[in-house]
Amino acid sequence: MHVVICLYLKNNPNYNLFYTDTDSIFIDKPLSKDLITDDLGFMKLEYVLKDAIFLGPKVYAGITDYGQLISKIKGFTDKSLVGLSDLEQLLTKGSFKSLQHTKWFRNITQGSI
């Protein structure tokens, strides 16, 4: 059922699709209430964004209608350091943002992290 719903929404001319990945969509208007439920295989409304920037797969940020920052940066753990304005600046050709984070490596054979 989930696949049918996702394909229906991703190819539906009644919605403007801003971003999608394997388990989420960002569209321009509310979904029909019969498509939103906590049941397995249906869509769940997580938040409503009043502003957002989508740069690429798993790289986006937005501000909810309650003023909360939502940020997703693939491979970067401290998303609170990357705001909407940071991603907006990256829309300019030649711009960049340098991020640093600590990455832990585990070695199962040595039992270490």
GIRA-V755515 format. One record per residue. RES is the residue in three letters. SS is DSSP state (helix for helix, strand for strand, loop for the rest). Layout:
res: [RES;RES]
ss: [SS;SS]
This chain:
res: [MET;HIS;VAL;VAL;ILE;CYS;LEU;TYR;LEU;LYS;ASN;ASN;PRO;ASN;TYR;ASN;LEU;PHE;TYR;THR;ASP;THR;ASP;SER;ILE;PHE;ILE;ASP;LYS;PRO;LEU;SER;LYS;ASP;LEU;ILE;THR;ASP;ASP;LEU;GLY;PHE;MET;LYS;LEU;GLU;TYR;VAL;LEU;LYS;ASP;ALA;ILE;PHE;LEU;GLY;PRO;LYS;VAL;TYR;ALA;GLY;ILE;THR;ASP;TYR;GLY;GLN;LEU;ILE;SER;LYS;ILE;LYS;GLY;PHE;THR;ASP;LYS;SER;LEU;VAL;GLY;LEU;SER;ASP;LEU;GLU;GLN;LEU;LEU;THR;LYS;GLY;SER;PHE;LYS;SER;LEU;GLN;HIS;THR;LYS;TRP;PHE;ARG;ASN;ILE;THR;GLN;GLY;SER;ILE]
ss: [loop;helix;helix;helix;helix;helix;helix;helix;helix;helix;loop;loop;loop;loop;loop;loop;strand;strand;strand;strand;strand;loop;loop;strand;strand;strand;strand;loop;loop;loop;loop;loop;helix;helix;helix;strand;loop;loop;loop;loop;loop;loop;strand;loop;loop;loop;loop;loop;strand;strand;strand;strand;strand;strand;strand;strand;loop;loop;strand;strand;strand;strand;strand;strand;loop;loop;loop;loop;strand;strand;strand;strand;strand;loop;loop;loop;loop;loop;helix;helix;helix;loop;loop;helix;helix;helix;helix;helix;helix;loop;loop;loop;loop;loop;loop;loop;loop;loop;loop;loop;loop;loop;loop;loop;loop;loop;strand;loop;loop;loop;loop;strand;loop]
